[in-house]
């Protein structure tokens, strides 16, 4: 059950700039697109303490929960079925370019 998309506005703005740069170098003819591969990385955590450690290991600026979503996670965790886990899902996009 999805709870939240963590917010990291500094990362999001860098990602947008990187994507724009890729488009520009292809449009200008410096490179051709060789391929794009999308992948989802999933980390499964057994408890809230592991989630806290996972987030603390991310280089600053660290992602944060949107308003009200940390509380929602805590409420769901309190009523969880035995054996439940927390899953962190991250998208990874690999873009390959070939020099023109």
N, C-alpha and C positions, 0 to 999 in steps of 0.2 A: 504494500500500500504506500504510494508516494506521499511523503510528508512535506518536503520543501525542496526548492532549488536554491542552493546556497548562493549568496550574492558576493561577488568580488568585482566591484566596478573597475578597479585598476587593471585587473587581468582582462576583463571584457573589452576595455578600450584598447589595450595592446593587441588583443586578438583581432579586433576590427581593423586596426592599422596594418597588421600583418597580412590579413586577407586582401585588403585594398592594394597593398604592395605587390602581392602575387598577381592579381588581376592586371595591374599596370604593366609589369614586365612582360606578361604574355601579350597584352594588347599592343605594346610598343614593338613587339617582335624580337625581343632579346632572348626569350625562351618560348618553348612550346610545352604544353601540358602533356606529360607522359602518363599520368594516372593519379587517381585519388582513391584512397582506401579509408573507410570509416570503421572504427572499432569501438566497442564499449568495454571499459575496464570496470570490474566489480570487485569491491573489497567487502567481505562479510565480517562483521564485528559481533562479539558476544554480549557486550554490555555498553552502557553509557560512558564508562571510564575509558574504554578502548576508543570510543568515538572522540572523546576529548583529546586523547593522545594523538590520534590520527590527524585531527585538525591542527593541533599545536606543532606538528612536524612539517606543516606546509609553510614554505618561506613567506615572510610578510610581503604584502599585506594579506592576511588570512581571510578566507571567506567567512561570511556571517549568515545567520538565519534571518529571513525576512520577519517583520513584525508578527508576533503571535505564533510563529511556527515552532520555536523551541518549546514553548508551553504545550503545543499540540503533541510534539514528540514525547515529552515527559508524560502527558496524560495517556497516550497510546502505550507507552512502555510500562506504565503501572498496571494496565489491564491486559497485557500481552499473554498469549497462551505460552505454556511451558515450552522451552526450546526455541523460542523466537530469536531472531538475529536482526541486526541493523545492517542494511546493505547500502553502501556508497557506490553510485554508478557515475562514471566519468566518461565523456566522449573523447576519443582521440582520433584526429584526422591527419593522415599522412598524405602530403601532396608532393608528387615527384615532377620536377621540371627537367627538360632537356635543352641544352644550349642550342640556339638556332645557328 
